[in-house]
Amino acid sequence: MKIDILGAGPAGLYFAALMKRDDPTREITLYERGPRNATWGFGVVFSDRALEFLRADDEDIYQYLTPHMETWNNLTIVHGSENSETRIPITGNGFAAIGRLELLTLLYAWVEKLGVRIEFDTEITALDQLKGSDLIVAANGAFSWVRQENEDKFGSTYDWRPNKFIWYGTSKPFDSLSLTFRDTAHGVFCAHHYRYSPDMSTFLVEVEDETWKRAGFETMSPEDTIRYCEKVFARDLDGRPIISNNSYWRNFPAIWNERWSFDNVVLMGDALRTAHFSIGSGTRLAMEDSIALYKAFKETGNVAAALARYQELRTPPMKKIWDAANVSLRWYEHMGELIKLDPYEFAYSYMTRTGRVSHAEVKRRDPLLAAEYERRHPELALTV
Ligand SMILES: Cc1cc2nc3c(=O)[nH]c(=O)nc-3n(C[C@H](O)[C@H](O)[C@H](O)COP(=O)(O)OP(=O)(O)OC[C@H]3O[C@@H](n4cnc5c(N)ncnc54)[C@H](O)[C@@H]3O)c2cc1C
């Protein structure tokens, strides 16, 4: 069987590994337009639960990746202005993070050891570049041209969200996964920040569209944009610089597809659907897509049946997380209003924003936060 995969991101790499490990006679090639030693972005975060899902399917990959991850048990919400703040640590939230390049480099080594070929610096721009493939996997990310050129076949939809975000890093190693909200004269700035290696952290800044306009980012140079964000988050950065990696302001597209394949072409990972970074699940979802397609092949043994089974098997669990991500992203679209809540109400609202964390669950994870909330809402204490 000949499998060609566009894109050596987490989805394509992990699918290649699973299929090759299962049957070494499969001829599998990954085509990656980027070089081996560079990628976009900084670190990515996994929740404990996300890692447990991965572990349940593949103990080997779990054992291989997790020693390279930074881990911690708390989440910190900072509710503040430029000059003052209330810090609320929330216990019972386990996370692990790893640099995107480190994750990819580990996966390159894993698949190459199994005998998969990766063609770096090779951009595939038309399907007929791939001759004689039994299966073509479009794992080429959120802006996949395979999807864009076949939107009618896939039934693609795009929901471009209004908030702006920019993915930076910093050399300050933060102690916990933190969400820092700073209310400024132009509106609320949120930084999603966490350490992903001993000396580096992701520092992703998100603002509402109106804040972005009022701050003048539309016409601001990349250097001035960094200086502006460094000033807003001066108390958090302790003089450490914000670092760019081709970072620019973007809007998030929530992408969905009604049909996941046609002929022998199938979508996977961000090409198939995007999940907002605020629930830290995009990489996990991409890897779970790989597991589902691999399992569909194991079950059915032929391409047409496997592609149908893949969508059938994968839709229910994936849709649940996708829906939660879409609720989560909307919470950030109301930061300007939400910041007016007192810090504990604000933290509680954050914790329960997707509707998947009940009051009982908040109580289990962090009894102190639940108690603070109950003090303000005594009626709730009686119900749990
Ligand atoms: C700002 C931001 C923060 C995020 N934070 C997190 C997080 O904390 N945790 C988390 O789990 N997820 C996070 N994500 C999501 C995560 O990065 C993606 O969900 C994940 O990378 C998807 O994997 P993928 O393999 O589908 O696609 P990608 O990782 O996008 O990989 C696609 C690959 O295809 C290559 N490619 C594209 N076109 C071609 C072509 N024509 N020919 C050859 N190669 C091509 C690209 O170079 C790329 O390497 C974040 C995303 C963003 C934007």
The ligand as an SDF file (V2000), in Angstrom:
LIG
                    3D

 53 58  0  0  0  0  0  0  0  0999 V2000
   -1.7660   30.3530   18.3590 C   0  0  0  0  0  0  0  0  0  0  0  0
   -1.9820   28.8720   18.4800 C   0  0  0  0  0  0  0  0  0  0  0  0
   -1.7360   28.2500   19.6950 C   0  0  0  0  0  0  0  0  0  0  0  0
   -1.9480   26.8790   19.8370 C   0  0  0  0  0  0  0  0  0  0  0  0
   -1.7420   26.2890   21.0450 N   0  0  0  0  0  0  0  0  0  0  0  0
   -2.0060   24.9860   21.1760 C   0  0  0  0  0  0  0  0  0  0  0  0
   -1.8390   24.3460   22.4300 C   0  0  0  0  0  0  0  0  0  0  0  0
   -1.4640   24.9560   23.4230 O   0  0  0  0  0  0  0  0  0  0  0  0
   -2.1050   23.0200   22.5300 N   0  0  0  0  0  0  0  0  0  0  0  0
   -2.5150   22.2980   21.4550 C   0  0  0  0  0  0  0  0  0  0  0  0
   -2.7500   21.0940   21.5910 O   0  0  0  0  0  0  0  0  0  0  0  0
   -2.6850   22.8740   20.2510 N   0  0  0  0  0  0  0  0  0  0  0  0
   -2.4490   24.1940   20.0920 C   0  0  0  0  0  0  0  0  0  0  0  0
   -2.6380   24.7860   18.8900 N   0  0  0  0  0  0  0  0  0  0  0  0
   -3.1690   23.9840   17.7790 C   0  0  0  0  0  0  0  0  0  0  0  0
   -2.1280   23.0920   17.1450 C   0  0  0  0  0  0  0  0  0  0  0  0
   -0.9980   23.8510   16.8030 O   0  0  0  0  0  0  0  0  0  0  0  0
   -2.7430   22.4350   15.9180 C   0  0  0  0  0  0  0  0  0  0  0  0
   -4.0160   21.9570   16.2270 O   0  0  0  0  0  0  0  0  0  0  0  0
   -1.8780   21.2870   15.4390 C   0  0  0  0  0  0  0  0  0  0  0  0
   -0.6000   21.7610   15.0690 O   0  0  0  0  0  0  0  0  0  0  0  0
   -2.5390   20.6100   14.2520 C   0  0  0  0  0  0  0  0  0  0  0  0
   -1.6670   19.6640   13.7060 O   0  0  0  0  0  0  0  0  0  0  0  0
   -1.7020   19.3310   12.1590 P   0  0  0  0  0  0  0  0  0  0  0  0
   -0.6900   18.2660   11.9560 O   0  0  0  0  0  0  0  0  0  0  0  0
   -3.0890   19.0760   11.7440 O   0  0  0  0  0  0  0  0  0  0  0  0
   -1.2960   20.6600   11.3880 O   0  0  0  0  0  0  0  0  0  0  0  0
    0.0030   21.5630   11.4780 P   0  0  0  0  0  0  0  0  0  0  0  0
    0.6750   21.4140   12.7730 O   0  0  0  0  0  0  0  0  0  0  0  0
   -0.4330   22.9080   11.0330 O   0  0  0  0  0  0  0  0  0  0  0  0
    0.9640   20.9400   10.3870 O   0  0  0  0  0  0  0  0  0  0  0  0
    0.7040   21.0510    9.0110 C   0  0  0  0  0  0  0  0  0  0  0  0
    2.0160   20.9550    8.2670 C   0  0  0  0  0  0  0  0  0  0  0  0
    1.7420   20.9420    6.8590 O   0  0  0  0  0  0  0  0  0  0  0  0
    2.7470   21.6540    6.1820 C   0  0  0  0  0  0  0  0  0  0  0  0
    2.2060   22.0400    4.8810 N   0  0  0  0  0  0  0  0  0  0  0  0
    1.2090   22.9270    4.6350 C   0  0  0  0  0  0  0  0  0  0  0  0
    0.9450   22.9750    3.3060 N   0  0  0  0  0  0  0  0  0  0  0  0
    1.7820   22.1100    2.7100 C   0  0  0  0  0  0  0  0  0  0  0  0
    1.9640   21.7130    1.3610 C   0  0  0  0  0  0  0  0  0  0  0  0
    1.2460   22.2460    0.3760 N   0  0  0  0  0  0  0  0  0  0  0  0
    2.9100   20.7720    1.0760 N   0  0  0  0  0  0  0  0  0  0  0  0
    3.6590   20.2370    2.0800 C   0  0  0  0  0  0  0  0  0  0  0  0
    3.5210   20.5820    3.3780 N   0  0  0  0  0  0  0  0  0  0  0  0
    2.5820   21.4990    3.6990 C   0  0  0  0  0  0  0  0  0  0  0  0
    3.0390   22.8150    7.1240 C   0  0  0  0  0  0  0  0  0  0  0  0
    4.3230   23.3510    6.8810 O   0  0  0  0  0  0  0  0  0  0  0  0
    2.9420   22.1420    8.4820 C   0  0  0  0  0  0  0  0  0  0  0  0
    4.1830   21.6620    8.9340 O   0  0  0  0  0  0  0  0  0  0  0  0
   -2.4030   26.1360   18.7190 C   0  0  0  0  0  0  0  0  0  0  0  0
   -2.6080   26.7570   17.4840 C   0  0  0  0  0  0  0  0  0  0  0  0
   -2.4170   28.1220   17.3570 C   0  0  0  0  0  0  0  0  0  0  0  0
   -2.6540   28.7780   16.0170 C   0  0  0  0  0  0  0  0  0  0  0  0
  1  2  1  0
  2  3  1  0
  2 52  2  0
  3  4  2  0
  4  5  1  0
  4 50  1  0
  5  6  2  0
  6  7  1  0
  6 13  1  0
  7  8  2  0
  7  9  1  0
  9 10  1  0
 10 11  2  0
 10 12  1  0
 12 13  2  0
 13 14  1  0
 14 15  1  0
 14 50  1  0
 15 16  1  0
 16 17  1  0
 16 18  1  0
 18 19  1  0
 18 20  1  0
 20 21  1  0
 20 22  1  0
 22 23  1  0
 23 24  1  0
 24 25  2  0
 24 26  1  0
 24 27  1  0
 27 28  1  0
 28 29  2  0
 28 30  1  0
 28 31  1  0
 31 32  1  0
 32 33  1  0
 33 34  1  0
 33 48  1  0
 34 35  1  0
 35 36  1  0
 35 46  1  0
 36 37  1  0
 36 45  1  0
 37 38  2  0
 38 39  1  0
 39 40  1  0
 39 45  2  0
 40 41  1  0
 40 42  2  0
 42 43  1  0
 43 44  2  0
 44 45  1  0
 46 47  1  0
 46 48  1  0
 48 49  1  0
 50 51  2  0
 51 52  1  0
 52 53  1  0
M  END
$$$$
